[in-house]
Amino acid sequence: MKNELPDIDFQRFWRRLQQTGLNAYEARSYLVLIGHPRFKALELAARAHVPRQKIYEVLDSLVEKGFAQVVQEKTKLFSAVEPGLAIPAYLARRARVLEQELKEHARMADGLVEDLNRSYSEGQEGRGTLDFLHIVNEPSQTAAHFRRMLSDVTEEYLEFSRPPYAVDPLQEQLVKQARQRGVACRLVFEGTPPLDEEQQQRIREYQAAGVEVRCADSLPMKLAVFDCSQGMIALLDPVITKPTWTSVVFVHRGMGQAMKGLFEEYWRRSAT
């Protein structure tokens, strides 16, 4: 017979093909086909250690995925498609399918979110003692809360900004849009100049739009306050080794006023 892969290479390629998307039988059959010009189905089953009753299903799948082709002679024979053609084409097809599935999921989720939000609002009508506070640990949820409040702000937006960012305020178009609505926007960044050229350019754009920006040597927390009535505080977990931020989202005028007082103190001490 033709080239046989050494066992150590066979096992390594077998695992990598499964990571690409083939199942165990498909990966094993394809590797055997690669080393030979063509095989009858039952011959391949014996060589690839695939159950005889499964081999036609496996070969049909390999043909459908573009890894094998049928050579029609007196009896049906199967051969491997060149890996340099088969693997990229298969991954490209998978990417298109996944993209379409994600679009479909997003379309269905839009309607689902609307329906579930309605049910959620109805179910939350009986207020609890701490409904004005929410603890959020997941960065994408923190970003969603931030963007929602920034979209709704009408008078004033204040922020202590320090990395890492769930939302980088210098890259957030909603800040400029808030300023265009007449919202007073003031940001204090942790750290002192010099900033890199890209950051300087963004700050100049913000200042041209009327956003006030200052820098402080250090900030006690991450903070955003909207209309002095709602906002979020992000605190660094002091216990665990890996730095992790925990956000507290609040809707409470007294807390908003207290946080604005803290902001004003650091604003006074910070540099333009």
ABEGO torsion letter per residue (X at the ends): XBBBBBAAAAAAAAAAAAAAGBBAAAAAAAAAAAABABBBAAAAAAAAGBBAAAAAAAAAAAAAAGABBBBBBABBBBBBBBAAAAAAAAAAAAAAAAAAAAAAAAAAAAAAAAAAAAAAAAAAABBBAAAABBBBABAAAAAAAAAAAAAABAABBBBBBBOBBABBAAABAAAAAAAAAGBBBBBBBBEBOBBBAAAAAAAAAAAAAGBBBBBBABBABBBBBBGGABEBBBBBBAABABBBBBBBBBBBAAAAAAAAAAAAAAAAABBX
